Amino acid sequence: MWPLALDNPTLANDSAPPVANPSKPKKRARRVKCDEATPICRRCLTGQFSCRYGALIPLGAAKHQFGEPIEGHGMDLRDVRRQQSCEKRIFVEVEPFSWDYQQAIRFYFEFIGPIRGKVGRHPSFLPTSAERFIMLVINTQVGNIAKKLGRNLPFGDSAAPSTLWGSYARYHHKILKLVNHYIRDETPLGKANTINYIALLIIADYSLESKMWRTHTDGGFAYLESIGGVQTMIDLSTGPRHPFSKFLRYSLAHNMTIPALDHVRGSEHYTDEQLALLLYEDFFYEEQPYPVPLMIIEISLTRLRNQLATTTISSDDLAGVISDLFKRLEKVDIDGWAQKIDGFGPAINQALAELNRDAIWLYAMLTLPRAAMRRWASEQPQAQYVATGVDPYNYFRSLYTSRLLAALRLTHPALPYPSAANQALVIAGVAVASCGSKEDQEFVDRCLYSNWLRPIGNGQVIHRLWKLREFWASGKTGWDDCFYEPTPG
């Protein structure tokens, strides 16, 4: 069966298929490819085959110019190469994709491609990415069954076909073998592939009712330290497709909804400059659609939560840290970022960045000590307009909650990829427990649930929604009351 890439013009975007050397009938019989080295190719030399390449290109032919006869053969070099070119047009071999890869590509274009094409680029479908692509498709199929049932599935759940679980186990094992293979490869490509496949294991775990994502994350950071630390990855690459960028985003985003004492460790010593290089300013990441400087401030707030849980900071020092972070928050150039980044277009880019900035303000109000946030609130110019007897902290918390909800109601319906608002929705969901209405809770619930149901939506956000529902029913109002245990999302 021919590869799907040759039947479908959408897939046929790679270089032309390789052509077999017609001078190698024995190689074709033995399925040995000719590397066309002269006077005898390396494969024939290694395998002790009789190399017939010299019958078509005599020894020393490469030294002759066009138009000069080749001694002892009476042939012009142009004639020899013309002979090769003509014969190559006759004998063409194409290595077909595996059956699993063909089926995965077919599934993609039937169920994922029509949606994915509207918000991003299609994969390249390179043979070297087969295992990764198949694993992602299997993960999507498991996730779609979970969405129909309204719950995540443990491995082997009878709600999914046994053949699907068999495929999941087989390719999960292949990915683990690739991780173990590349860990021993000390080249830059080996290091990049190791992190790439560890990130894939984390993604694959999200669709299951499992906790292995934490093990894989810890393993990724341990591997990074074993090869020289963060600077090794910075030296390797800083481009948008660098696998460590995605791995780092996952771990840092998860810490927002993990208790402070249980944060994922490994990146807490990275400087802002290192984070900026790894997160890559010029790449639009759909799950975090806002400028990298905003992400770094968000990371700093999460680190501050952990620091406050493990050490003692004086009230004056804490006030200074909070004031500095909020000044940086105000100075982020959202307009410039929205115009230069591709994303969803300048207008939607800007709306998303602005609502996420409000969400980060609110995240600080919800997670940092109330006394410190009250001190900050009382020092703001707007505080003079707060009515007598009104707590400045409650005033600003209510203000940012109202602003964020208004922005979400306006922006969410217009998003090409609604899951881009997931993080802001989760923050708003915690805030409305104390300064929102039942209608606000229902709005957040409806948006997150519909985002989860989408074929290419963020599958792990359902974990956070379940925690929000439990939290709203409890009558509690604190961030740690909602996310009292690690909750990836």
N, C-alpha and C positions, 0 to 999 in steps of 0.2 A: 504494500500500500504506500502511495506517495505521501510525503509529509504534507500536513495541512498547510504549511507555509507556502507551498507551491500552488495550491488550489485556491487560496484566498489572497487577493491582492493586498488586503490590509496587513497580512502577516509577512508578505514578501518584501521586507525592507532591509534585509541583510545582504551581504555580498553574494555574488553568484556561487552556486555549488561547485566544489572542486572537481576537476577533470582528471581522469586516470591517464597515465602515460601509456600509449599503445604499445610501447616497446616492452611492456612488462606482463605478458600473458601468464608467466609463472606466478608473478606476484598476485594477479587477480585470482588465480586458481587457489593460491594459499591465503588470499585476503591480506596480502602484505602491501602497504602503500609505498610508492616510490618517492624518495625525497629529492631525486634528480641531481644528486651530487655527482661530480665526475672525478676521476675516470670510473669509479665504482661507487655506488651509493652506500651510505652507512648501514641501511637496513639489510642489504644483500651481504655486506661484509660481516655484519653481526650474525646473520642467520646462515652464512655459508651457502648462499644461493649463487647461481650463475647470473651475473648482471649483464643484460643485453643493451644497456643504455649506449654503450660505445658503438653499437652497430648503426645507430642513427646519428650520433654526434661523435665524430672521431676524436681521439686524443689530441689535444692542442688546438682544437677548433676555436676555442674561445679566444685564442691569440690572433686570429685572422680577422681582417677587415672585410666588410662586404665587398664583393666583386673579385676577391682574390681566391684563386683555386686552392683547394686543400690538397697538399702533397700526398700522392699515393691513392687519391680517391677521384680526382678529376671533377670535383663538385664545388660549387660556390656555396659559401656559408648561408646565403639567402635561400638557396634551394633546399638546404637541409632544414632550415627553420620553417620554410613554407611547407615542407613535407610533414614536419611535426604538427604544425598548426592545422593542416587539413585533416590529419588522422585524429587529432584531438576532438574535432567536431563530430567524429563518428562514434567514438567510445566515451560515454559519459556514465559515471556512477554517482548516485546520490545515496548517502547513508540515511535511511528513513529514521524518523523519530520513534521512540518507543511507543507502544500502544497506549500505555498510561498517559504519556505526554500528549498524544493526539487527542485522547478523550478529555483531558484537562483543558486543552486549548478549545475544543469544541464547547465544553461547558462554559468556559469564559465568554465566548462570543455569543452564546445563547442567553445567558443570564446576567453576566456582569458587565461585559463590554458596552452594551447600549447605554448603561448608566455611567460607567467609569469614563467613557469617552467625553462626557459632558463636563467633567470636573478635573480631568488629568489625562496623561498620556497612557497609551496601551503599553504593556511590557514588550520587550524586544524578542522574546521567545527564542533565545539562544540555547543551543543544546546543552551548554555548560550550566545553564540555570534550570534544567529540567526538574531535578529533585526539589529544589526550592519552590518552583511554580506549582508542582503537583501537590506539595504539602499545603500550600496556601489555598488551593482549590478544595482539597479535602477538608481543611479547616472551615472554609466557607460553607460547605455542604453540611457539616456537623452543626455549624451555627444556625443555618436556615431551619434545620429540624428543631433546634432549641427554641427558635423564635415562634414556630408554629405551636409549640407546647407551652410557651410562656415561662420556660425555665431552662437553666443550663443542665447539661448532661454529664454525669460521671462516665469515665471510660467504660465501654461495654454495655451501656444502658440499652435495654431491649427496644426502646423507642426508635433506635436507628438500626438499619440493616447490619447484620453481622459482617457482610462483605465490606461495608464502609469502615467498620472498626478494624477489620483485617488490613485494609489499605492504610489506615491511620497508623497502626502499629508498625507495618512494614516500612513506611517512609519515615516515621519517627526514628526507627532504628537506623535507617540510612543517613539521616541528618546527624545523629549521634556519631556514627562512624566517620562522617566528614569532619565533624568537630575534632575528633581524636586524631584524624589524619593531618589536619592543618595545624594543630597545636605543635606538631613536630616539625613543621615547615617554618624556618626562621626568616624566610624572605618577606618583603613587604606585602606581597600578595597573600602569602600564607597567614600573616597576622590579620590582614583585613578580612580574609575569608573566615577565620576563626570567630571573630566578633560577629560577622554577618550571620553565620549559622547559629550562634548562641542567641542572637536576637530573634531568629526564626523560631527557635524552641520556645522562647517567651511568648511570642505571638500565638503559636500552636496551642499553648496551655490556656490561653484566655477563653477559648470556646468551651472548655471543659470545667466541670466543678472540681477544681484541683488547686493545689497550692505550689506546684512545681515552679511557677514563674519566679518565686523568690529564690529558690535554689539556683536556677539558671542565671538570675541577675547577680547573685553573690559570686557565682563561678566566673562570670564575665569580668567583674572587677578584680578578682583574684588573679585571673589570667593576665589582665592588663598590668598589674603590679609586677608579675613575674617576668615580663619582657621589657621593663624599664619605666613603667608608669605613663602618665598622661602625655608627657612630652614625646614619647614614642609615637603615639597616635597623631599628635599634631604634626610631627615631622613626616608622617606617612602620607597624610592628605588633609586638606581642609575643605574639600568640595562638598556640594549638597548631597551627593550620593554616597558619601563616606558612611560605612555601616555603623561606626561608633557614634555618629551624630544621632541616629535613630535610637540606638541602644541607650545613650545618655538621656535623651528626651523621655523615654519610657520610665527610667528609674527615678528621674527628678520629678516627673509629673505624679508618679505613684506616691511619693512622700507627702504630697499635700493631704492625702486621705489615709495616712498611716499614723498611728499615735506617735508622738514626738520621741518617746523612748525606744521605739521600734523601727526607726527610719532605716531605709536601705543605706548602708555605709559603702564608702569607696570613692566618692567624689567631693566630700566635704572640704578637702584641702585645695580644690581647683580654684585658681584665681579668676576674677571677672574677665581678664584678658584671655585666659585659656578657654573659658566657657564660650566667649564670643567667637573664637576661632573654630571651635568644635561644633557649635550650633549653627554657624554660617548665616550671616546676616542677609545674604542675597537669595536665599531659598525660601519659598513659600511652603510652609508645612500646614496641611489642611486641618490637622487636629489642634494646632496652636497657631492660629492665624493672626499673629501680631508681632511687632518688632522684637528682635533679640534682646535689646536693652530692657524691655518689659519682662521678658522671660528671666533675665538675670536678677532683676529686682524681686520677682516672685520666688526665685530660688533662694535669694538672700533672706526673705521673710521666713521661708520654711526652715532654713538653717538656724535662724534666730529662735524659732520655736524649740528646736532640739537643744540649742545652747541654754535656753532658759530652763529646760527640764533637767539639765545635767550639771549646771554650774550656777553660781550666784552673780548677778550683775547689779550694780548699784542703780538706783532710780535715775540719777543724773546721767550716768553713762547710757542707760537704756533710752532715755529721752533723746539723747544726742544721736544715737543710732537710728531711731525711728524718724526723727526730723530729717536726717540726711537721706534716708531711703525715700521719703515722701517728696523731698525736693527733686531728687533724681526722677521720680515718677512724673512730676509735672513737666520736666524738661524734655521728655522723649519726643522726638520729631515724628509724630504720627502722620502728618500731612505728607512729608517727604517720602516716608516709607510707602504709603498707600499709592503714591504716584509712580514710584520706580519698580515696585514689585509686580509680577504678573498676576498671580492669584485669581480673584474673581472680578477684577476690574476696580478702578480707583474708588468709586463710590462705596461699594460693598466692603472693600478692603479697609477703608477708613472707618466705616461704621463698626466693623468687627473689632478693629484695634481700639477704638474709643470705648466700646462696651466692655472689652477685656481690661482696659485700664481701670474703669469703674469697679470691675470685679476684683481686681487686685487690691484696690483701696478697701473694699468690703472684706476681702479675705484677711487683711491685716486687722481690721476692726473686730473680726470674729475670733481670731486665733491668738492675738497677743494679749498680755495682761491688761485687764480693764483699767486699772489705776494708771498705767502708763499711757493708754489710749485716751483716757479722760484728760490727763495733763496735756497731751498734744492737742486735743479738741479745744480745750479752754484757751489755748494760745493762738488759735486761728482768728483772722480778722472777722469772719462770719459769726464768731461766738458772741460778739456784742449785740447781735440782733436776736439772740436766743432769749425767749421769754424768761422772766424771773422764775426760779424754781424748777426750770427744765434742765435736766442733766445734759451738758454739751455732748457727752459720749452718745447718749441715746438719740440726740438730734442728728448728729452726723451719720450714725448707723442707719437711721430711718431715711435720711436724705439719699445716701448712696444705694440703699435697697430700692427706693422708688425710682431713682434714675436708671438703675440696671434693669429693672423689670420693664420700664417703659421702652428702653432701647431693645430689649429682647422681643417684646411684642411687635415692635416695628420691623426688626431686622430678620428674625428667624423665618418668617414665611417667605422671604425673598432670597434665601440662601440656596445656591446651587448644591451645596453640600451641607445640610443642616447640622450634621455632627460637629461642624466647626464651632458651634455654640455650646457644646456639651459642658465644658469646664465652667463657663459663666453661669449656665443653668444650675449646676450643682452648687455653686457658691450662693446663688440666689435662693436655692432651695433650703439651705441652712438658715439664711437670714430671715425668710418669711415665717419661720417658726416663732419668732418673737415680735416682729414688726411687719407682719403681712396678714393677709386674709385667707380664708379657705379657698377662695377663688384663685389667689396667687399660687397656693400649693397645687391646685388642680392644673393650672397652666404649666407649671414646671414639670409635673408628673406627665402630662399629656405630651409635651415636647420631647422629654427624654425617652419616653416609651416609643413614640413614633420614630425617633432617631434610631433606636435600637432595632426596630423592625425592618429598617431599610436594608436591602440586599448587601450594600457595601458600607453600611454604617459601622460605628465603633461598637463591636460586640461586647466589650467588657464593661460598658457604661451601665449595664443592667445591675451590676453589683452595687454601684453607688445609688441607683434608684431604689433598690430594695432597702438599703440602709436609710435613705430619706423617708420612705414610707413608715418604717419602724420608728424612726425618730419623731415624725409628726404625730404618730399615735401615742407616743410616750408623754408628750407634753413638755419635754425638756427643750432647752434652747442653745446649749453650748456646742461648739464644733466637735470637741472630743466626745460629747454625748452621742453624736451621730456616728462618727467614725472611731469607734472604740476598739476596733481591731483592723488589721491591714486590709484595705479595700482597693484593689487595683481598678483603674478606670480610665 
